[in-house]
Amino acid sequence: MLKVEELTYNYISKFCDFERDLVLTNHFHSDWEADILIIGEDGFSHELEIKFSKADFKNDFKKQYENQKTKEKFLKHDKISCGDYPCNQFSFLLPQGMIDAETIPKHCGIIEFYHNPDSWITTFTEIRIPSKVHDDSFWQFFDKEAMLKIMARNLYFKKLELKGKFEELILPPKFLRKNKPPQI
């Protein structure tokens, strides 16, 4: 069976331009998560949500978020459809034929994939182009410089973790401390 990491790799290696676009996978920001997030040079952004089962797909429409300032609760797809969302476009990446396109909200793009387990080839078919829900740049919602610094720090931590070096550090790096006063 195809794993989500393999599907993600197949999709981004086929359709993303790493010379022009910022491509993030399994990207978390506060209470929002994107399986694939593509941000173009112009700040235009497209989120792709991967679903492997009907149950997982249905649960996406039950996701509630809370406004950090007002504590107001809202459903994810209500927020997307009214344009009050960081991304300009939103699409589902689904197994071929899993969901009838007519049951998916019109603002959502639909990309179906078929994975042949014998040849290990995955093909993609765009069923519906996503609507543009707003014209604002992604960087109007998020601080680009701060986000890039956090991503660089996370990449460094992941590199240490993969090399098995994190445990070898005798003293914790200074950037792990949060400006705390010295202990006496």
VEXGUTOR-771852 format. One record per residue (C-alpha): x, z, y. Coordinates in nm, 3 decimals, padded with zeros to 5 digits, always signed. Each point is the difference from the previous one (the first is absolute). Layout:
BEGIN
X	Z	Y
...
END
This chain:
BEGIN
+00.000	+00.000	+00.000
+00.115	-00.085	+00.350
+00.108	+00.300	+00.206
-00.083	+00.040	+00.368
+00.372	-00.019	+00.091
+00.035	-00.333	-00.185
-00.311	-00.141	+00.168
+00.125	+00.115	+00.340
+00.341	-00.158	-00.061
-00.159	-00.328	-00.115
-00.226	-00.015	+00.305
+00.252	+00.086	+00.270
+00.275	-00.219	-00.147
-00.238	-00.296	-00.001
-00.183	+00.043	+00.332
+00.206	+00.215	+00.238
+00.273	-00.118	+00.233
+00.256	+00.280	+00.011
+00.188	-00.178	+00.279
-00.297	+00.031	+00.237
-00.233	+00.267	-00.135
+00.029	+00.373	-00.058
-00.134	+00.046	-00.354
-00.078	+00.353	-00.116
-00.131	+00.102	-00.339
-00.180	+00.323	-00.082
+00.030	+00.090	+00.367
-00.134	+00.339	+00.112
-00.068	+00.100	+00.358
-00.186	+00.330	+00.059
-00.322	-00.034	-00.205
+00.017	-00.379	-00.032
+00.163	-00.186	-00.289
+00.056	-00.372	-00.056
+00.100	-00.155	-00.332
+00.150	-00.296	+00.187
+00.036	-00.012	+00.377
+00.132	-00.312	+00.170
+00.084	+00.014	+00.371
+00.099	-00.326	+00.166
+00.248	-00.049	+00.283
-00.292	-00.003	+00.244
-00.135	+00.334	-00.128
-00.287	-00.165	-00.189
-00.064	+00.206	-00.315
-00.168	-00.058	-00.334
-00.070	+00.272	-00.256
-00.053	-00.085	-00.366
-00.164	+00.251	-00.230
+00.069	-00.049	-00.372
-00.280	+00.084	-00.243
+00.029	-00.029	-00.379
-00.343	+00.138	-00.098
-00.359	-00.010	+00.123
-00.006	+00.380	+00.025
+00.312	+00.003	+00.221
-00.153	-00.276	+00.214
-00.327	+00.194	+00.047
+00.192	+00.316	+00.088
+00.167	-00.182	+00.290
-00.340	-00.011	+00.174
-00.043	+00.377	-00.042
+00.330	+00.089	+00.170
-00.058	+00.225	+00.297
+00.245	+00.064	+00.278
-00.003	+00.261	+00.272
+00.094	-00.061	+00.361
+00.291	+00.237	+00.067
-00.120	+00.078	+00.352
-00.380	+00.005	-00.025
-00.028	+00.097	-00.370
-00.266	-00.270	-00.032
-00.031	-00.141	-00.354
-00.042	-00.369	-00.067
+00.008	-00.244	-00.290
+00.305	-00.225	-00.026
-00.188	-00.331	-00.013
-00.231	+00.094	+00.287
+00.311	+00.059	+00.209
+00.156	-00.331	-00.110
-00.312	-00.211	+00.059
-00.050	+00.129	+00.356
+00.363	-00.076	+00.092
+00.105	+00.365	+00.037
+00.288	-00.036	-00.245
+00.374	-00.058	+00.043
+00.004	-00.329	-00.191
-00.129	-00.332	+00.131
-00.106	-00.115	-00.346
-00.087	+00.165	-00.331
-00.007	-00.159	-00.346
-00.056	+00.103	-00.358
+00.240	-00.119	-00.271
-00.207	-00.001	-00.322
+00.014	-00.127	-00.357
-00.169	-00.337	-00.037
-00.379	+00.034	-00.031
-00.005	+00.380	+00.012
-00.234	+00.026	+00.302
-00.260	-00.249	+00.124
+00.116	-00.116	+00.344
-00.353	+00.036	+00.141
+00.013	+00.379	-00.054
+00.315	+00.038	+00.212
-00.050	+00.050	+00.377
+00.045	-00.321	+00.200
+00.289	+00.138	+00.209
+00.213	+00.045	-00.313
+00.221	-00.273	-00.132
+00.002	-00.053	-00.376
+00.306	-00.106	-00.197
-00.037	-00.020	-00.375
+00.288	+00.000	-00.242
+00.035	-00.109	-00.360
+00.287	+00.129	-00.208
+00.089	-00.191	-00.316
+00.159	+00.255	-00.236
+00.150	-00.274	-00.218
+00.191	-00.183	+00.273
+00.018	+00.301	+00.233
-00.112	-00.224	+00.287
-00.236	+00.139	+00.263
-00.207	-00.239	+00.209
-00.191	+00.082	+00.319
-00.315	-00.162	+00.141
-00.133	+00.073	+00.348
-00.377	+00.025	-00.040
-00.076	+00.105	+00.358
+00.214	+00.014	+00.313
-00.028	+00.340	+00.171
-00.167	+00.027	+00.339
+00.207	+00.110	+00.296
-00.155	+00.336	+00.089
+00.188	+00.037	+00.332
+00.279	-00.163	+00.203
+00.212	+00.308	+00.072
+00.361	+00.015	-00.115
+00.081	+00.245	-00.278
+00.254	+00.152	+00.238
-00.278	+00.106	+00.238
-00.106	+00.247	-00.272
+00.345	+00.110	-00.120
+00.334	+00.062	+00.168
+00.222	-00.278	-00.138
+00.331	+00.173	+00.070
-00.109	+00.330	-00.155
-00.145	-00.176	-00.304
+00.321	-00.196	-00.060
+00.209	+00.317	+00.029
-00.221	+00.180	-00.253
+00.021	-00.300	-00.235
+00.382	-00.005	+00.028
+00.017	+00.374	-00.075
-00.233	-00.041	-00.300
+00.210	-00.289	-00.129
+00.314	+00.214	+00.023
-00.170	+00.284	-00.193
-00.117	-00.246	-00.266
+00.353	-00.142	-00.029
+00.143	+00.349	-00.052
-00.270	+00.077	-00.253
+00.059	-00.323	-00.196
+00.375	+00.055	-00.008
-00.051	+00.361	-00.110
+00.202	+00.119	+00.298
-00.262	+00.213	+00.173
+00.068	+00.298	-00.224
+00.376	-00.031	+00.063
-00.028	+00.081	+00.371
+00.153	+00.342	+00.061
-00.162	+00.055	+00.338
-00.339	-00.142	+00.093
+00.024	-00.288	+00.249
-00.065	+00.097	+00.362
-00.290	-00.244	+00.026
-00.197	+00.202	-00.256
-00.017	+00.297	+00.237
-00.282	+00.000	+00.255
+00.170	+00.150	+00.309
-00.038	+00.351	-00.132
+00.188	+00.283	+00.171
+00.303	+00.126	-00.194
-00.067	+00.282	-00.246
+00.172	+00.331	+00.077
END
